[in-house]
């Protein structure tokens, strides 16, 4: 069964454009990663420094493998410097209703 991942980022206001540029340059790797079915980037209408990535993966383990790859590349550390605190990662199953 597929899993929906909500990855929420709270950015320092001065780094919003850094994240936008990074996503434009890098998301094609995510979309092509084994197990990734879709990803979209959503920005809070009332607070543009609050961003949620909505992702659908074949399995939680595939997302975790992807996250490990991003960590090895240094991307997690790079983006971490742009955040006000740790990201929130939540995993959801389709309720089928």
N, CA, C and O atoms as a CHARMM CRD file, in Angstrom:
* protein
*
  388
    1    1 UNK  N      0.83800  -1.17800   0.00000 PROA 1      0.00000
    2    1 UNK  CA     0.00000   0.00000   0.00000 PROA 1      0.00000
    3    1 UNK  C      0.88500   1.24400   0.00000 PROA 1      0.00000
    4    1 UNK  O      1.89800   1.29100   0.69700 PROA 1      0.00000
    5    2 UNK  N      0.50600   2.23200  -0.77000 PROA 2      0.00000
    6    2 UNK  CA     1.31000   3.45600  -0.84000 PROA 2      0.00000
    7    2 UNK  C      1.15400   4.27400   0.44000 PROA 2      0.00000
    8    2 UNK  O      0.22700   4.07100   1.22400 PROA 2      0.00000
    9    3 UNK  N      2.08100   5.19600   0.62500 PROA 3      0.00000
   10    3 UNK  CA     2.08200   6.06100   1.79700 PROA 3      0.00000
   11    3 UNK  C      2.15500   7.51000   1.32800 PROA 3      0.00000
   12    3 UNK  O      2.87400   7.83400   0.38200 PROA 3      0.00000
   13    4 UNK  N      1.40100   8.37700   2.00300 PROA 4      0.00000
   14    4 UNK  CA     1.48700   9.81400   1.75600 PROA 4      0.00000
   15    4 UNK  C      2.34400  10.41700   2.85800 PROA 4      0.00000
   16    4 UNK  O      2.12000  10.17600   4.04400 PROA 4      0.00000
   17    5 UNK  N      3.32200  11.20100   2.44600 PROA 5      0.00000
   18    5 UNK  CA     4.25600  11.82100   3.37900 PROA 5      0.00000
   19    5 UNK  C      4.01800  13.32600   3.36700 PROA 5      0.00000
   20    5 UNK  O      3.97700  13.95300   2.30800 PROA 5      0.00000
   21    6 UNK  N      3.86100  13.89600   4.56200 PROA 6      0.00000
   22    6 UNK  CA     3.77100  15.34300   4.72200 PROA 6      0.00000
   23    6 UNK  C      5.05300  15.78900   5.41600 PROA 6      0.00000
   24    6 UNK  O      5.28900  15.45700   6.57800 PROA 6      0.00000
   25    7 UNK  N      5.87500  16.54000   4.69700 PROA 7      0.00000
   26    7 UNK  CA     7.12200  17.05600   5.24400 PROA 7      0.00000
   27    7 UNK  C      6.95600  18.56600   5.37800 PROA 7      0.00000
   28    7 UNK  O      6.90200  19.28700   4.38100 PROA 7      0.00000
   29    8 UNK  N      6.87700  19.03500   6.62400 PROA 8      0.00000
   30    8 UNK  CA     6.62900  20.45900   6.87300 PROA 8      0.00000
   31    8 UNK  C      7.91500  21.16000   7.28000 PROA 8      0.00000
   32    8 UNK  O      8.64400  20.70000   8.15900 PROA 8      0.00000
   33    9 UNK  N      8.17800  22.28300   6.62200 PROA 9      0.00000
   34    9 UNK  CA     9.37400  23.08800   6.86100 PROA 9      0.00000
   35    9 UNK  C      8.95700  24.48300   7.29800 PROA 9      0.00000
   36    9 UNK  O      8.06800  25.08900   6.70000 PROA 9      0.00000
   37   10 UNK  N      9.59800  24.98900   8.33700 PROA 10     0.00000
   38   10 UNK  CA     9.42800  26.38000   8.74300 PROA 10     0.00000
   39   10 UNK  C     10.75800  27.07600   8.50200 PROA 10     0.00000
   40   10 UNK  O     11.74600  26.85300   9.20100 PROA 10     0.00000
   41   11 UNK  N     10.74200  27.92500   7.49000 PROA 11     0.00000
   42   11 UNK  CA    11.97200  28.56000   7.01800 PROA 11     0.00000
   43   11 UNK  C     12.22900  29.89700   7.69100 PROA 11     0.00000
   44   11 UNK  O     11.30300  30.59300   8.10700 PROA 11     0.00000
   45   12 UNK  N     13.49800  30.23700   7.78700 PROA 12     0.00000
   46   12 UNK  CA    13.85200  31.61000   8.13300 PROA 12     0.00000
   47   12 UNK  C     13.39500  32.46500   6.95400 PROA 12     0.00000
   48   12 UNK  O     13.63100  32.08500   5.80700 PROA 12     0.00000
   49   13 UNK  N     12.75100  33.60400   7.19500 PROA 13     0.00000
   50   13 UNK  CA    12.21600  34.40400   6.08800 PROA 13     0.00000
   51   13 UNK  C     13.24900  34.72800   5.00800 PROA 13     0.00000
   52   13 UNK  O     12.91000  34.80000   3.82600 PROA 13     0.00000
   53   14 UNK  N     14.48200  34.91800   5.40100 PROA 14     0.00000
   54   14 UNK  CA    15.51700  35.26500   4.42000 PROA 14     0.00000
   55   14 UNK  C     15.92700  34.07600   3.54500 PROA 14     0.00000
   56   14 UNK  O     16.68700  34.25000   2.59200 PROA 14     0.00000
   57   15 UNK  N     15.43800  32.87800   3.85300 PROA 15     0.00000
   58   15 UNK  CA    15.82000  31.69100   3.08600 PROA 15     0.00000
   59   15 UNK  C     14.69800  31.10400   2.23800 PROA 15     0.00000
   60   15 UNK  O     14.87300  30.04100   1.64200 PROA 15     0.00000
   61   16 UNK  N     13.55100  31.77200   2.17200 PROA 16     0.00000
   62   16 UNK  CA    12.43100  31.26800   1.37100 PROA 16     0.00000
   63   16 UNK  C     12.84800  31.11700  -0.08900 PROA 16     0.00000
   64   16 UNK  O     12.56400  30.09000  -0.70600 PROA 16     0.00000
   65   17 UNK  N     13.51200  32.11500  -0.64600 PROA 17     0.00000
   66   17 UNK  CA    13.93500  32.04700  -2.05100 PROA 17     0.00000
   67   17 UNK  C     15.00400  30.97900  -2.27600 PROA 17     0.00000
   68   17 UNK  O     15.06600  30.37900  -3.34900 PROA 17     0.00000
   69   18 UNK  N     15.84800  30.74100  -1.26500 PROA 18     0.00000
   70   18 UNK  CA    16.85300  29.67600  -1.37400 PROA 18     0.00000
   71   18 UNK  C     16.17200  28.32400  -1.54200 PROA 18     0.00000
   72   18 UNK  O     16.57800  27.51800  -2.38000 PROA 18     0.00000
   73   19 UNK  N     15.13600  28.07900  -0.74400 PROA 19     0.00000
   74   19 UNK  CA    14.42900  26.80500  -0.85000 PROA 19     0.00000
   75   19 UNK  C     13.72900  26.68800  -2.19500 PROA 19     0.00000
   76   19 UNK  O     13.76700  25.63100  -2.82500 PROA 19     0.00000
   77   20 UNK  N     13.09400  27.75600  -2.63600 PROA 20     0.00000
   78   20 UNK  CA    12.39600  27.73200  -3.92200 PROA 20     0.00000
   79   20 UNK  C     13.36600  27.38800  -5.05000 PROA 20     0.00000
   80   20 UNK  O     13.05500  26.54700  -5.89300 PROA 20     0.00000
   81   21 UNK  N     14.51700  28.01900  -5.07500 PROA 21     0.00000
   82   21 UNK  CA    15.52200  27.73600  -6.10800 PROA 21     0.00000
   83   21 UNK  C     16.01900  26.30100  -6.00900 PROA 21     0.00000
   84   21 UNK  O     16.16600  25.61800  -7.02200 PROA 21     0.00000
   85   22 UNK  N     16.27600  25.84900  -4.79300 PROA 22     0.00000
   86   22 UNK  CA    16.74300  24.48200  -4.58200 PROA 22     0.00000
   87   22 UNK  C     15.71500  23.48400  -5.11000 PROA 22     0.00000
   88   22 UNK  O     16.07100  22.52500  -5.79500 PROA 22     0.00000
   89   23 UNK  N     14.45600  23.70700  -4.79600 PROA 23     0.00000
   90   23 UNK  CA    13.40000  22.79100  -5.24700 PROA 23     0.00000
   91   23 UNK  C     13.29800  22.78000  -6.77300 PROA 23     0.00000
   92   23 UNK  O     13.12900  21.72000  -7.37800 PROA 23     0.00000
   93   24 UNK  N     13.39800  23.93900  -7.38500 PROA 24     0.00000
   94   24 UNK  CA    13.33900  23.99600  -8.85600 PROA 24     0.00000
   95   24 UNK  C     14.47000  23.18700  -9.48500 PROA 24     0.00000
   96   24 UNK  O     14.28000  22.52300 -10.50300 PROA 24     0.00000
   97   25 UNK  N     15.63600  23.25100  -8.87300 PROA 25     0.00000
   98   25 UNK  CA    16.80500  22.54900  -9.40900 PROA 25     0.00000
   99   25 UNK  C     16.82400  21.06100  -9.07100 PROA 25     0.00000
  100   25 UNK  O     17.39500  20.27100  -9.82300 PROA 25     0.00000
  101   26 UNK  N     16.22000  20.66800  -7.96800 PROA 26     0.00000
  102   26 UNK  CA    16.43400  19.32700  -7.42400 PROA 26     0.00000
  103   26 UNK  C     15.24300  18.37800  -7.47300 PROA 26     0.00000
  104   26 UNK  O     15.43900  17.16500  -7.40200 PROA 26     0.00000
  105   27 UNK  N     14.02200  18.88100  -7.59100 PROA 27     0.00000
  106   27 UNK  CA    12.87000  17.98400  -7.46300 PROA 27     0.00000
  107   27 UNK  C     12.76300  16.95100  -8.57500 PROA 27     0.00000
  108   27 UNK  O     12.09600  15.93200  -8.39700 PROA 27     0.00000
  109   28 UNK  N     13.39800  17.18600  -9.71300 PROA 28     0.00000
  110   28 UNK  CA    13.34800  16.16800 -10.76700 PROA 28     0.00000
  111   28 UNK  C     14.04000  14.88400 -10.30300 PROA 28     0.00000
  112   28 UNK  O     13.66800  13.79400 -10.73700 PROA 28     0.00000
  113   29 UNK  N     15.04600  15.00300  -9.42200 PROA 29     0.00000
  114   29 UNK  CA    15.68100  13.80800  -8.85500 PROA 29     0.00000
  115   29 UNK  C     14.69600  13.05400  -7.96100 PROA 29     0.00000
  116   29 UNK  O     14.63500  11.82500  -7.97800 PROA 29     0.00000
  117   30 UNK  N     13.93300  13.80900  -7.18800 PROA 30     0.00000
  118   30 UNK  CA    12.93800  13.18600  -6.31100 PROA 30     0.00000
  119   30 UNK  C     11.89600  12.45800  -7.13700 PROA 30     0.00000
  120   30 UNK  O     11.57400  11.30100  -6.86400 PROA 30     0.00000
  121   31 UNK  N     11.37600  13.12800  -8.13800 PROA 31     0.00000
  122   31 UNK  CA    10.32500  12.53000  -8.96800 PROA 31     0.00000
  123   31 UNK  C     10.81400  11.27700  -9.68800 PROA 31     0.00000
  124   31 UNK  O     10.01700  10.39000  -9.99100 PROA 31     0.00000
  125   32 UNK  N     12.09400  11.19600  -9.96100 PROA 32     0.00000
  126   32 UNK  CA    12.65400  10.03500 -10.63600 PROA 32     0.00000
  127   32 UNK  C     13.16500   8.95100  -9.69600 PROA 32     0.00000
  128   32 UNK  O     13.61200   7.89700 -10.14800 PROA 32     0.00000
  129   33 UNK  N     13.10100   9.20300  -8.39600 PROA 33     0.00000
  130   33 UNK  CA    13.62000   8.24400  -7.42300 PROA 33     0.00000
  131   33 UNK  C     12.69000   7.04000  -7.33100 PROA 33     0.00000
  132   33 UNK  O     11.46800   7.18400  -7.37500 PROA 33     0.00000
  133   34 UNK  N     13.27700   5.85300  -7.20500 PROA 34     0.00000
  134   34 UNK  CA    12.49700   4.61800  -7.13600 PROA 34     0.00000
  135   34 UNK  C     11.46100   4.68400  -6.01600 PROA 34     0.00000
  136   34 UNK  O     11.80500   4.88000  -4.85100 PROA 34     0.00000
  137   35 UNK  N     10.20500   4.52100  -6.37800 PROA 35     0.00000
  138   35 UNK  CA     9.11700   4.50400  -5.40400 PROA 35     0.00000
  139   35 UNK  C      8.36500   5.79900  -5.27000 PROA 35     0.00000
  140   35 UNK  O      7.29300   5.82200  -4.66600 PROA 35     0.00000
  141   36 UNK  N      8.89300   6.89100  -5.81800 PROA 36     0.00000
  142   36 UNK  CA     8.19100   8.17200  -5.73500 PROA 36     0.00000
  143   36 UNK  C      7.12000   8.24000  -6.81800 PROA 36     0.00000
  144   36 UNK  O      7.42000   8.13900  -8.00800 PROA 36     0.00000
  145   37 UNK  N      5.87800   8.41000  -6.39900 PROA 37     0.00000
  146   37 UNK  CA     4.76300   8.53600  -7.33600 PROA 37     0.00000
  147   37 UNK  C      4.43400   9.98900  -7.64400 PROA 37     0.00000
  148   37 UNK  O      4.04100  10.31900  -8.76300 PROA 37     0.00000
  149   38 UNK  N      4.59700  10.86400  -6.64100 PROA 38     0.00000
  150   38 UNK  CA     4.31800  12.28600  -6.86200 PROA 38     0.00000
  151   38 UNK  C      4.87900  13.09800  -5.70700 PROA 38     0.00000
  152   38 UNK  O      5.09600  12.59200  -4.60600 PROA 38     0.00000
  153   39 UNK  N      5.10500  14.37600  -5.99300 PROA 39     0.00000
  154   39 UNK  CA     5.50000  15.33500  -4.96100 PROA 39     0.00000
  155   39 UNK  C      5.00600  16.70300  -5.39500 PROA 39     0.00000
  156   39 UNK  O      5.11800  17.07500  -6.56300 PROA 39     0.00000
  157   40 UNK  N      4.45600  17.45100  -4.44400 PROA 40     0.00000
  158   40 UNK  CA     4.08600  18.83900  -4.71200 PROA 40     0.00000
  159   40 UNK  C      4.52200  19.67900  -3.52100 PROA 40     0.00000
  160   40 UNK  O      4.60700  19.19400  -2.39300 PROA 40     0.00000
  161   41 UNK  N      4.79300  20.93900  -3.79600 PROA 41     0.00000
  162   41 UNK  CA     5.25400  21.86900  -2.77200 PROA 41     0.00000
  163   41 UNK  C      4.14100  22.88000  -2.54000 PROA 41     0.00000
  164   41 UNK  O      3.69600  23.55800  -3.46600 PROA 41     0.00000
  165   42 UNK  N      3.69800  22.97000  -1.29200 PROA 42     0.00000
  166   42 UNK  CA     2.60000  23.85800  -0.92300 PROA 42     0.00000
  167   42 UNK  C      3.12300  24.92700   0.02900 PROA 42     0.00000
  168   42 UNK  O      3.87600  24.63100   0.95700 PROA 42     0.00000
  169   43 UNK  N      2.71600  26.17100  -0.20800 PROA 43     0.00000
  170   43 UNK  CA     3.12100  27.28600   0.63700 PROA 43     0.00000
  171   43 UNK  C      1.91100  27.82500   1.37700 PROA 43     0.00000
  172   43 UNK  O      0.85400  28.02900   0.78000 PROA 43     0.00000
  173   44 UNK  N      2.05800  28.05200   2.65500 PROA 44     0.00000
  174   44 UNK  CA     0.99600  28.59900   3.49200 PROA 44     0.00000
  175   44 UNK  C      0.62700  29.99700   2.99200 PROA 44     0.00000
  176   44 UNK  O      1.49800  30.85800   2.86100 PROA 44     0.00000
  177   45 UNK  N     -0.65200  30.22500   2.71500 PROA 45     0.00000
  178   45 UNK  CA    -1.10400  31.52200   2.19800 PROA 45     0.00000
  179   45 UNK  C     -0.83700  32.65900   3.17900 PROA 45     0.00000
  180   45 UNK  O     -0.59000  33.79100   2.76500 PROA 45     0.00000
  181   46 UNK  N     -0.88600  32.36600   4.46200 PROA 46     0.00000
  182   46 UNK  CA    -0.71100  33.40300   5.47700 PROA 46     0.00000
  183   46 UNK  C      0.72800  33.54300   5.95800 PROA 46     0.00000
  184   46 UNK  O      1.06000  34.50700   6.64800 PROA 46     0.00000
  185   47 UNK  N      1.58000  32.59000   5.59700 PROA 47     0.00000
  186   47 UNK  CA     2.97200  32.60500   6.05400 PROA 47     0.00000
  187   47 UNK  C      3.84400  31.88300   5.02700 PROA 47     0.00000
  188   47 UNK  O      4.01900  30.66800   5.12100 PROA 47     0.00000
  189   48 UNK  N      4.39700  32.61000   4.04500 PROA 48     0.00000
  190   48 UNK  CA     5.17000  31.97200   2.98200 PROA 48     0.00000
  191   48 UNK  C      6.43600  31.25600   3.46000 PROA 48     0.00000
  192   48 UNK  O      7.06400  30.53500   2.68400 PROA 48     0.00000
  193   49 UNK  N      6.81200  31.44300   4.70800 PROA 49     0.00000
  194   49 UNK  CA     7.97600  30.72000   5.22100 PROA 49     0.00000
  195   49 UNK  C      7.58600  29.33500   5.76200 PROA 49     0.00000
  196   49 UNK  O      8.44400  28.57200   6.20500 PROA 49     0.00000
  197   50 UNK  N      6.29100  29.02200   5.72100 PROA 50     0.00000
  198   50 UNK  CA     5.78500  27.70100   6.12400 PROA 50     0.00000
  199   50 UNK  C      5.45200  26.91800   4.86000 PROA 50     0.00000
  200   50 UNK  O      4.53400  27.27400   4.12100 PROA 50     0.00000
  201   51 UNK  N      6.20900  25.84900   4.62100 PROA 51     0.00000
  202   51 UNK  CA     6.10200  25.07700   3.38500 PROA 51     0.00000
  203   51 UNK  C      5.84700  23.60900   3.73900 PROA 51     0.00000
  204   51 UNK  O      6.45700  23.06200   4.65700 PROA 51     0.00000
  205   52 UNK  N      4.93400  22.98600   2.99300 PROA 52     0.00000
  206   52 UNK  CA     4.65700  21.56400   3.18100 PROA 52     0.00000
  207   52 UNK  C      4.88000  20.84900   1.85400 PROA 52     0.00000
  208   52 UNK  O      4.31700  21.23200   0.82800 PROA 52     0.00000
  209   53 UNK  N      5.69600  19.81600   1.88400 PROA 53     0.00000
  210   53 UNK  CA     5.85700  18.93900   0.72400 PROA 53     0.00000
  211   53 UNK  C      4.88900  17.77900   0.90600 PROA 53     0.00000
  212   53 UNK  O      4.92100  17.08500   1.92300 PROA 53     0.00000
  213   54 UNK  N      4.03400  17.57500  -0.08200 PROA 54     0.00000
  214   54 UNK  CA     3.07400  16.47500  -0.06100 PROA 54     0.00000
  215   54 UNK  C      3.57900  15.44500  -1.06200 PROA 54     0.00000
  216   54 UNK  O      3.65400  15.70900  -2.26200 PROA 54     0.00000
  217   55 UNK  N      3.92100  14.27100  -0.55100 PROA 55     0.00000
  218   55 UNK  CA     4.57100  13.25600  -1.37400 PROA 55     0.00000
  219   55 UNK  C      3.80100  11.94600  -1.29600 PROA 55     0.00000
  220   55 UNK  O      3.23600  11.60800  -0.25500 PROA 55     0.00000
  221   56 UNK  N      3.78200  11.21600  -2.39700 PROA 56     0.00000
  222   56 UNK  CA     3.20400   9.88100  -2.39600 PROA 56     0.00000
  223   56 UNK  C      4.28200   8.90200  -2.83100 PROA 56     0.00000
  224   56 UNK  O      4.90500   9.06900  -3.88000 PROA 56     0.00000
  225   57 UNK  N      4.49400   7.87600  -2.01000 PROA 57     0.00000
  226   57 UNK  CA     5.53100   6.87400  -2.23800 PROA 57     0.00000
  227   57 UNK  C      4.91200   5.48400  -2.21200 PROA 57     0.00000
  228   57 UNK  O      3.88000   5.26800  -1.57700 PROA 57     0.00000
  229   58 UNK  N      5.54400   4.54800  -2.90000 PROA 58     0.00000
  230   58 UNK  CA     5.07700   3.16600  -2.87300 PROA 58     0.00000
  231   58 UNK  C      5.11500   2.59800  -1.46000 PROA 58     0.00000
  232   58 UNK  O      4.23700   1.82600  -1.07400 PROA 58     0.00000
  233   59 UNK  N      6.13800   2.98300  -0.68100 PROA 59     0.00000
  234   59 UNK  CA     6.29900   2.46700   0.68000 PROA 59     0.00000
  235   59 UNK  C      7.11300   3.45700   1.51400 PROA 59     0.00000
  236   59 UNK  O      7.93400   4.20600   0.98300 PROA 59     0.00000
  237   60 UNK  N      6.87500   3.44800   2.81900 PROA 60     0.00000
  238   60 UNK  CA     7.61600   4.30400   3.74200 PROA 60     0.00000
  239   60 UNK  C      9.11800   4.04600   3.62900 PROA 60     0.00000
  240   60 UNK  O      9.91900   4.97800   3.69400 PROA 60     0.00000
  241   61 UNK  N      9.49400   2.77700   3.46000 PROA 61     0.00000
  242   61 UNK  CA    10.90900   2.41800   3.36600 PROA 61     0.00000
  243   61 UNK  C     11.57600   3.06200   2.15200 PROA 61     0.00000
  244   61 UNK  O     12.75700   3.40400   2.20400 PROA 61     0.00000
  245   62 UNK  N     10.83300   3.22900   1.06800 PROA 62     0.00000
  246   62 UNK  CA    11.41300   3.87600  -0.11000 PROA 62     0.00000
  247   62 UNK  C     11.64400   5.36300   0.15300 PROA 62     0.00000
  248   62 UNK  O     12.66100   5.91600  -0.26600 PROA 62     0.00000
  249   63 UNK  N     10.70900   6.00900   0.84300 PROA 63     0.00000
  250   63 UNK  CA    10.93200   7.40500   1.21900 PROA 63     0.00000
  251   63 UNK  C     12.14600   7.50800   2.13200 PROA 63     0.00000
  252   63 UNK  O     12.97900   8.39800   1.96100 PROA 63     0.00000
  253   64 UNK  N     12.25000   6.60500   3.09900 PROA 64     0.00000
  254   64 UNK  CA    13.38900   6.63300   4.01900 PROA 64     0.00000
  255   64 UNK  C     14.71000   6.41800   3.28000 PROA 64     0.00000
  256   64 UNK  O     15.72300   7.01900   3.63800 PROA 64     0.00000
  257   65 UNK  N     14.70800   5.57000   2.25500 PROA 65     0.00000
  258   65 UNK  CA    15.89700   5.39100   1.42400 PROA 65     0.00000
  259   65 UNK  C     16.25500   6.66500   0.68100 PROA 65     0.00000
  260   65 UNK  O     17.42500   7.03000   0.57400 PROA 65     0.00000
  261   66 UNK  N     15.23600   7.33200   0.17100 PROA 66     0.00000
  262   66 UNK  CA    15.43800   8.60700  -0.51200 PROA 66     0.00000
  263   66 UNK  C     16.01300   9.64500   0.45900 PROA 66     0.00000
  264   66 UNK  O     16.95400  10.36300   0.12400 PROA 66     0.00000
  265   67 UNK  N     15.44100   9.71500   1.65500 PROA 67     0.00000
  266   67 UNK  CA    15.91900  10.67000   2.64900 PROA 67     0.00000
  267   67 UNK  C     17.37500  10.37800   3.01700 PROA 67     0.00000
  268   67 UNK  O     18.16100  11.30100   3.22800 PROA 67     0.00000
  269   68 UNK  N     17.72900   9.09900   3.09500 PROA 68     0.00000
  270   68 UNK  CA    19.12000   8.72800   3.34400 PROA 68     0.00000
  271   68 UNK  C     20.04100   9.20300   2.23600 PROA 68     0.00000
  272   68 UNK  O     21.15000   9.66800   2.49800 PROA 68     0.00000
  273   69 UNK  N     19.57700   9.08600   0.99200 PROA 69     0.00000
  274   69 UNK  CA    20.35800   9.56400  -0.15400 PROA 69     0.00000
  275   69 UNK  C     20.55100  11.07400  -0.07500 PROA 69     0.00000
  276   69 UNK  O     21.65200  11.57300  -0.30900 PROA 69     0.00000
  277   70 UNK  N     19.48500  11.80600   0.25400 PROA 70     0.00000
  278   70 UNK  CA    19.59700  13.26800   0.39200 PROA 70     0.00000
  279   70 UNK  C     20.55000  13.63500   1.53200 PROA 70     0.00000
  280   70 UNK  O     21.27900  14.62200   1.44100 PROA 70     0.00000
  281   71 UNK  N     20.54300  12.85300   2.58600 PROA 71     0.00000
  282   71 UNK  CA    21.44600  13.10100   3.71400 PROA 71     0.00000
  283   71 UNK  C     22.89400  12.88900   3.28300 PROA 71     0.00000
  284   71 UNK  O     23.75700  13.71600   3.57500 PROA 71     0.00000
  285   72 UNK  N     23.16200  11.78400   2.58900 PROA 72     0.00000
  286   72 UNK  CA    24.52200  11.49300   2.11300 PROA 72     0.00000
  287   72 UNK  C     25.04900  12.58300   1.19800 PROA 72     0.00000
  288   72 UNK  O     26.23600  12.90700   1.24200 PROA 72     0.00000
  289   73 UNK  N     24.18900  13.14900   0.37300 PROA 73     0.00000
  290   73 UNK  CA    24.59500  14.21300  -0.55700 PROA 73     0.00000
  291   73 UNK  C     24.86000  15.54300   0.14800 PROA 73     0.00000
  292   73 UNK  O     25.47400  16.43900  -0.43200 PROA 73     0.00000
  293   74 UNK  N     24.40500  15.67600   1.38700 PROA 74     0.00000
  294   74 UNK  CA    24.56700  16.93200   2.11900 PROA 74     0.00000
  295   74 UNK  C     23.38500  17.86700   1.98500 PROA 74     0.00000
  296   74 UNK  O     23.41000  18.97600   2.52000 PROA 74     0.00000
  297   75 UNK  N     22.34400  17.43700   1.27700 PROA 75     0.00000
  298   75 UNK  CA    21.18600  18.30500   1.05700 PROA 75     0.00000
  299   75 UNK  C     20.40500  18.56800   2.34300 PROA 75     0.00000
  300   75 UNK  O     19.90200  19.67300   2.54700 PROA 75     0.00000
  301   76 UNK  N     20.30000  17.56500   3.20600 PROA 76     0.00000
  302   76 UNK  CA    19.54800  17.72800   4.45100 PROA 76     0.00000
  303   76 UNK  C     20.23600  18.75800   5.33800 PROA 76     0.00000
  304   76 UNK  O     19.57800  19.61200   5.93200 PROA 76     0.00000
  305   77 UNK  N     21.54700  18.67800   5.42500 PROA 77     0.00000
  306   77 UNK  CA    22.29900  19.65100   6.22700 PROA 77     0.00000
  307   77 UNK  C     22.16800  21.05600   5.63300 PROA 77     0.00000
  308   77 UNK  O     21.99200  22.03000   6.36400 PROA 77     0.00000
  309   78 UNK  N     22.25400  21.15100   4.31800 PROA 78     0.00000
  310   78 UNK  CA    22.13800  22.44600   3.63900 PROA 78     0.00000
  311   78 UNK  C     20.78600  23.08700   3.93100 PROA 78     0.00000
  312   78 UNK  O     20.71500  24.25500   4.31500 PROA 78     0.00000
  313   79 UNK  N     19.70800  22.31200   3.74700 PROA 79     0.00000
  314   79 UNK  CA    18.37200  22.85300   3.99600 PROA 79     0.00000
  315   79 UNK  C     18.13700  23.10800   5.47800 PROA 79     0.00000
  316   79 UNK  O     17.41400  24.03400   5.84500 PROA 79     0.00000
  317   80 UNK  N     18.74400  22.29000   6.32800 PROA 80     0.00000
  318   80 UNK  CA    18.58600  22.47000   7.77100 PROA 80     0.00000
  319   80 UNK  C     19.03300  23.84000   8.23800 PROA 80     0.00000
  320   80 UNK  O     18.47200  24.38900   9.18600 PROA 80     0.00000
  321   81 UNK  N     20.04000  24.39800   7.57800 PROA 81     0.00000
  322   81 UNK  CA    20.52600  25.73200   7.93400 PROA 81     0.00000
  323   81 UNK  C     19.50700  26.81500   7.60300 PROA 81     0.00000
  324   81 UNK  O     19.59000  27.92400   8.13000 PROA 81     0.00000
  325   82 UNK  N     18.55500  26.50700   6.74400 PROA 82     0.00000
  326   82 UNK  CA    17.53500  27.47600   6.34500 PROA 82     0.00000
  327   82 UNK  C     16.30100  27.44800   7.24700 PROA 82     0.00000
  328   82 UNK  O     15.41800  28.29500   7.11600 PROA 82     0.00000
  329   83 UNK  N     16.23700  26.47800   8.15900 PROA 83     0.00000
  330   83 UNK  CA    15.03300  26.25900   8.96000 PROA 83     0.00000
  331   83 UNK  C     15.13400  26.89900  10.33800 PROA 83     0.00000
  332   83 UNK  O     16.22300  27.11900  10.86600 PROA 83     0.00000
  333   84 UNK  N     13.95800  27.19300  10.90700 PROA 84     0.00000
  334   84 UNK  CA    13.90600  27.72700  12.27000 PROA 84     0.00000
  335   84 UNK  C     13.92600  26.61500  13.31300 PROA 84     0.00000
  336   84 UNK  O     14.13400  26.87700  14.49700 PROA 84     0.00000
  337   85 UNK  N     13.71300  25.39200  12.88200 PROA 85     0.00000
  338   85 UNK  CA    13.70200  24.23300  13.77700 PROA 85     0.00000
  339   85 UNK  C     13.65200  22.97500  12.94200 PROA 85     0.00000
  340   85 UNK  O     13.66200  23.04500  11.71300 PROA 85     0.00000
  341   86 UNK  N     13.59900  21.82300  13.58900 PROA 86     0.00000
  342   86 UNK  CA    13.57100  20.57700  12.82700 PROA 86     0.00000
  343   86 UNK  C     12.29400  20.44400  12.00500 PROA 86     0.00000
  344   86 UNK  O     11.24100  20.93600  12.40900 PROA 86     0.00000
  345   87 UNK  N     12.38300  19.78000  10.85300 PROA 87     0.00000
  346   87 UNK  CA    11.18100  19.57100  10.04100 PROA 87     0.00000
  347   87 UNK  C     10.26100  18.55100  10.71000 PROA 87     0.00000
  348   87 UNK  O     10.68600  17.75800  11.55100 PROA 87     0.00000
  349   88 UNK  N      9.00700  18.59500  10.31700 PROA 88     0.00000
  350   88 UNK  CA     8.03200  17.59400  10.75200 PROA 88     0.00000
  351   88 UNK  C      7.79400  16.64500   9.58500 PROA 88     0.00000
  352   88 UNK  O      7.47700  17.08300   8.47900 PROA 88     0.00000
  353   89 UNK  N      7.94600  15.34800   9.82900 PROA 89     0.00000
  354   89 UNK  CA     7.66700  14.33800   8.80300 PROA 89     0.00000
  355   89 UNK  C      6.57700  13.42700   9.35100 PROA 89     0.00000
  356   89 UNK  O      6.73500  12.80400  10.40100 PROA 89     0.00000
  357   90 UNK  N      5.45900  13.36300   8.61400 PROA 90     0.00000
  358   90 UNK  CA     4.33100  12.52500   9.03600 PROA 90     0.00000
  359   90 UNK  C      3.94900  11.59500   7.88800 PROA 90     0.00000
  360   90 UNK  O      3.98500  11.98000   6.71900 PROA 90     0.00000
  361   91 UNK  N      3.58700  10.38100   8.24000 PROA 91     0.00000
  362   91 UNK  CA     3.25300   9.34200   7.26300 PROA 91     0.00000
  363   91 UNK  C      1.77700   8.96600   7.41400 PROA 91     0.00000
  364   91 UNK  O      1.30400   8.72300   8.52500 PROA 91     0.00000
  365   92 UNK  N      1.05300   8.92100   6.29500 PROA 92     0.00000
  366   92 UNK  CA    -0.37500   8.61800   6.32000 PROA 92     0.00000
  367   92 UNK  C     -0.70400   7.51700   5.32200 PROA 92     0.00000
  368   92 UNK  O     -0.14000   7.44700   4.23000 PROA 92     0.00000
  369   93 UNK  N     -1.63700   6.65500   5.73200 PROA 93     0.00000
  370   93 UNK  CA    -2.20800   5.64900   4.84500 PROA 93     0.00000
  371   93 UNK  C     -3.55000   6.14900   4.33700 PROA 93     0.00000
  372   93 UNK  O     -4.24900   6.88400   5.03500 PROA 93     0.00000
  373   94 UNK  N     -3.91000   5.75300   3.12500 PROA 94     0.00000
  374   94 UNK  CA    -5.22000   6.07300   2.57600 PROA 94     0.00000
  375   94 UNK  C     -6.26600   5.29500   3.36700 PROA 94     0.00000
  376   94 UNK  O     -6.16200   4.07600   3.50500 PROA 94     0.00000
  377   95 UNK  N     -7.26900   5.99400   3.88700 PROA 95     0.00000
  378   95 UNK  CA    -8.30600   5.35700   4.70200 PROA 95     0.00000
  379   95 UNK  C     -9.30200   4.56500   3.85900 PROA 95     0.00000
  380   95 UNK  O    -10.09000   3.78700   4.39600 PROA 95     0.00000
  381   96 UNK  N     -9.26800   4.75900   2.55000 PROA 96     0.00000
  382   96 UNK  CA   -10.11900   3.97800   1.66800 PROA 96     0.00000
  383   96 UNK  C    -11.59000   4.35600   1.68500 PROA 96     0.00000
  384   96 UNK  O    -12.44300   3.56000   1.29400 PROA 96     0.00000
  385   97 UNK  N    -11.88300   5.54900   2.12900 PROA 97     0.00000
  386   97 UNK  CA   -13.29200   5.98700   2.12900 PROA 97     0.00000
  387   97 UNK  C    -13.50200   7.14900   1.19500 PROA 97     0.00000
  388   97 UNK  O    -14.62100   7.64500   1.06900 PROA 97     0.00000
